[in-house]
Each structure stands twice: as C-alpha cells, then as structure tokens.
Amino acid sequence: MAAQKLTKGRFVQIIIMLTLLIVAFFWRTMTYNEVVRVNCVGQTECNFDVNGSQFTATINGKMLEIRTSEMNWILQGSEATSESNQLWKLAAQNIHSMTLENKKTKQTYTIELTAK
C-alpha cells in the first residue's frame, strides 16, 4: 500500500476514534461490578465476605437464610422476605443471583450463590 498524505479530514477521524476508544475504556473501568461467587453445595452453612462484612448462608429445609451482623445492607433482586436488616429468607434453589447494597457507601455487589 502506497503512503498517502495525511489530510485534515483523516486526521480528525483518527482523533475522534481514539477519543471514543479512550472514553469507552474508562467508562467500562469505572462501572465494572465484580460478581462474588459463593459455592455452598453439600453444606448446610457457608460464610462469605462482601466488602469487609461477613455473611452466613444457611439452608434449613426448603428455605435459605442469609444473615449478617452489619445493619447497613439491603438485599435486592430476589424474592426475599426480610425479617430485619440483618436476616433475609429465600426459597431454596440451586442458584441464587442477588444484589447487596451497602446503605452507607451506596455501592452494590452482585452475589451468585450456589446451594443444595
């Protein structure tokens, strides 16, 4: 391919595409949300850590109980019944996908819990 002179139009196109790629990279980096995977298969109780807070998942028959000693968490995205800010109950399934939100920092964490 023969070398061609760099025109203003081509130069502007290169700058726009480079800017778009840099913005997309930083956007994805800033909005990345890591999934916390917890494997409780074969156990009736397992512990996991989310942002420095300890959680315990307990399987009681057909119910899954998730509890913590911290008061600043909200469980979202699942059909959980909340008995307090520290205890949630769900119907036991093989895989639960839920979102925990820290009320103080407003950060959300996606949890994927494998049970049974």
C-alpha positions in Angstrom: 0.0 0.0 0.0 1.4 3.3 -1.0 1.9 6.0 1.6 -0.5 8.9 1.3 -0.5 12.4 2.7 -2.4 12.8 6.0 -5.4 15.1 5.3 -7.2 17.2 7.8 -10.3 15.1 7.5 -8.5 11.8 8.0 -6.6 13.3 11.0 -9.9 14.4 12.6 -11.4 11.0 12.0 -8.4 9.3 13.8 -8.6 11.7 16.7 -12.4 11.2 17.1 -12.0 7.4 17.1 -9.1 7.5 19.5 -11.1 9.7 21.9 -14.1 7.3 21.6 -11.9 4.3 22.5 -10.4 6.0 25.5 -13.8 7.1 26.8 -15.2 3.6 26.3 -12.2 2.1 28.2 -12.6 4.5 31.2 -16.4 4.0 31.3 -16.1 0.3 31.4 -13.3 0.5 34.1 -15.4 2.8 36.3 -18.7 0.9 36.0 -17.2 -2.6 36.5 -19.0 -4.7 39.1 -17.3 -7.9 40.1 -19.6 -10.9 40.8 -19.0 -12.6 44.2 -19.4 -16.3 43.6 -20.3 -18.5 46.7 -20.4 -22.3 46.5 -22.4 -23.9 49.3 -23.0 -27.3 47.6 -23.0 -30.1 50.1 -23.0 -27.8 53.1 -25.8 -26.6 55.3 -24.0 -23.4 56.2 -21.3 -21.4 54.5 -19.8 -18.0 55.1 -18.8 -15.3 52.6 -17.3 -11.9 52.7 -18.6 -8.8 50.8 -16.7 -5.5 51.2 -15.4 -6.5 54.7 -18.8 -7.6 56.0 -19.2 -11.3 57.0 -22.4 -13.0 55.7 -23.7 -16.5 56.6 -25.9 -18.6 54.3 -27.8 -21.4 56.0 -30.1 -24.0 54.3 -33.0 -25.0 56.5 -35.2 -27.5 54.6 -36.6 -25.5 51.7 -35.5 -22.1 53.0 -32.2 -20.3 52.5 -31.4 -17.8 55.3 -28.8 -15.1 54.7 -27.7 -13.2 57.8 -25.0 -10.7 58.8 -24.0 -8.8 61.9 -23.9 -5.5 60.0 -27.0 -3.2 59.9 -26.2 -1.3 56.7 -27.1 -3.8 54.0 -30.1 -4.2 51.7 -30.9 -7.3 49.7 -32.3 -6.6 46.2 -33.2 -8.5 43.1 -34.7 -11.6 44.7 -37.9 -12.7 46.3 -36.5 -12.4 49.8 -38.5 -11.8 52.9 -36.7 -9.5 55.3 -37.2 -10.2 59.0 -34.7 -7.5 59.9 -31.9 -5.5 58.3 -29.7 -8.5 59.2 -31.7 -11.5 58.1 -33.3 -12.5 54.8 -35.1 -15.7 53.9 -35.4 -17.1 50.4 -36.9 -20.2 48.8 -34.0 -22.7 48.4 -33.0 -23.1 44.7 -29.9 -24.4 43.0 -28.5 -20.9 42.1 -29.5 -17.6 43.6 -28.5 -14.3 41.9 -29.0 -11.3 44.1 -27.7 -7.8 44.7 -26.5 -6.5 48.1 -26.4 -2.7 48.5 -24.4 -1.0 51.2 -26.6 1.8 52.6 -23.6 3.9 53.8 -21.5 3.8 50.6 -24.3 3.2 48.1 -22.2 0.6 46.4 -23.9 -2.6 45.0 -22.4 -6.1 44.9 -23.7 -8.9 42.7 -23.8 -12.3 44.6 -24.2 -15.6 42.8 -24.9 -18.3 45.5 -24.9 -22.0 44.5 -26.7 -24.2 47.0 -28.2 -27.7 47.5 
